[in-house]
Amino acid sequence: MATNGSAKPDGRYAADRLAKVQLSGIRRVNDKVHELEAAGRDVIHWQIGRPDFDTPEHIKDATIAALKRGEVHYAPNNGIPALRKAIAARTELDTGVPVDGMKQAVVFAGANEAIMASALALINPGDEVLMADPNWPNYRHIISLVGGVPVEVPTRGEDDFQLDAAEVEKRITPKTRVLCITSPGNPTGAVQKRETLEALARVAIKHDLVVFSDEIYARIFYGDGRVSPSIYSIPGMPERTVIINGFSKTYSMDGWRLGWTVASEELTKAIYKARQYTTVCVNTFIQHGAVAALSADQKCVDDMVSEFRKRRTIMLEGLRAIEGVTVPDPQGAFYVFANVKSFGKPSSELADWLIEEHGIAAVTGSIFGTSGEGYLRMAYSCSTDECARGMARLKTALDSLRK
Ligand SMILES: Cc1ncc(COP(=O)(O)O)c(C=O)c1O
């Protein structure tokens, strides 16, 4: 709708680039939750993708100590050396590839800023950027904001949402510059298998693409080992991959706003240049807390993942007990992406009905891309008890639709 007498949807002073960007559909559900709760309604919180745990105490203590020591001035643009070294050590452990933190790591105010700065540094206006559909919508919007063209590659629940290299290759043109991979995925929780990553790596190398590998959920992994496979560990990929990662999920630090990139020295130099003009640097004292997060005993992460594992079982068993719902086994993150096509309604309508009539806050799959239509994303980042109560409520609601 026009505002301020302008034909532009964002108002007459808005830059043209805003026309390709929508407000967050996830935030819209969140606002609805607040509205219902203010009216005294009980709501099941499956809408937001952030852990419900507190940040571990030792991370807070290290941050407070740094603040009290007077670590209150600008940090280096790319992050304090101790944190860059800790990021490098963690990346080496997770991928088996040697990393020089002083030359290859940059600290950001969240993974989101890491994606924005990497896009500003590496994507020209008109460049095409490949990404899975469905996918976390910020990729589509950030690429549009920097003038790039998002090109979506459909994936299917029947294939465990694997990103098929042949489908990717079909969409490559002389303008294709970057391939974005998010594994484990949001909204699907799907983990790209090593064979999938190897095939994607062959395509990236053949067509000289840069890969943005979003590994923010890599440690919230239910498969074999502590961490999901990374394309960075495939020969030929460290020189063309930008790892996007952060503290929000693994250490329950989403409000701290802290993330990073790891990439080759050449890519890092470009990202660093763009980064100097975004938030300049991250709050100095919280970077000291982040060093403690990466360097101390990782029991807090293991404990959180085992809690998520219990909730995942409740969610999957609950969904599979509802007639007409199917759900692929998510191997990571804290999302289930349930197929509700059999109810014969657009998933946005179903999601609106669930929240309005039954106080169940799920997100329609359609906001994650065309292939998300017919699915609902549920984030099990609420208590085990709430997951169980929610599943009972969801069964009653969906069963009533069949009558
Ligand atoms: C795939 C993915 N990448 C990045 C982010 C953003 O993380 P941060 O809080 O570090 O900006 C999210 C948050 O939901 C996400 O799902």
The ligand as a MOL file (V3000), in Angstrom:
LIG
                    3D

  0  0  0     0  0            999 V3000
M  V30 BEGIN CTAB
M  V30 COUNTS 16 16 0 0 0
M  V30 BEGIN ATOM
M  V30 1 C 20.8450 -20.2110 9.3800 0
M  V30 2 C 21.0510 -19.0120 10.2560 0
M  V30 3 N 22.1430 -18.2620 10.0890 0
M  V30 4 C 22.3490 -17.1670 10.8460 0
M  V30 5 C 21.4480 -16.7940 11.8280 0
M  V30 6 C 21.6890 -15.5150 12.5960 0
M  V30 7 O 22.4820 -15.6450 13.6850 0
M  V30 8 P 22.9710 -14.4220 14.5350 0
M  V30 9 O 22.0860 -14.3390 15.7370 0
M  V30 10 O 24.3720 -14.7770 14.9090 0
M  V30 11 O 22.9040 -13.1840 13.7020 0
M  V30 12 C 20.2950 -17.5540 12.0440 0
M  V30 13 C 19.3070 -17.1580 13.0740 0
M  V30 14 O 18.2050 -17.6260 13.1410 0
M  V30 15 C 20.0920 -18.6960 11.2320 0
M  V30 16 O 19.0070 -19.4650 11.3830 0
M  V30 END ATOM
M  V30 BEGIN BOND
M  V30 1 1 1 2
M  V30 2 1 2 3
M  V30 3 2 2 15
M  V30 4 2 3 4
M  V30 5 1 4 5
M  V30 6 1 5 6
M  V30 7 2 5 12
M  V30 8 1 6 7
M  V30 9 1 7 8
M  V30 10 2 8 9
M  V30 11 1 8 10
M  V30 12 1 8 11
M  V30 13 1 12 13
M  V30 14 1 12 15
M  V30 15 2 13 14
M  V30 16 1 15 16
M  V30 END BOND
M  V30 END CTAB
M  END
